[in-house]
Amino acid sequence: MPKSLRSPRHQRFLAQLISLRKAKGLTQTQVAEKLGRPQSFVAKYEGGERRLDMIEFLDVAAALDADPCQLLSSLRS
């Protein structure tokens, strides 16, 4: 199995998180504050420089007030 970082599906995942954040009217700084992390944390996962582990993903979904199952189901192909 090829690495997922920078794969088309990973790019769709990132675009989905970015789009959702913007649709909620949130900046990277605001999301980072909700997570208790620096703004660079959000910038790095949105930019594809770092992966989110499962727990981090669940925390990001909660910060965006999104259903993590729904987010993941859109990536099933």
Secondary structure, 3 states (H helix, E strand, C coil): CCCCCCCHHHHHHHHHHHHHHHHCCCCHHHHHHHHCCCHHHHHHHHCCCCCCCHHHHHHHHHHCCCCHHHHHHCCCC
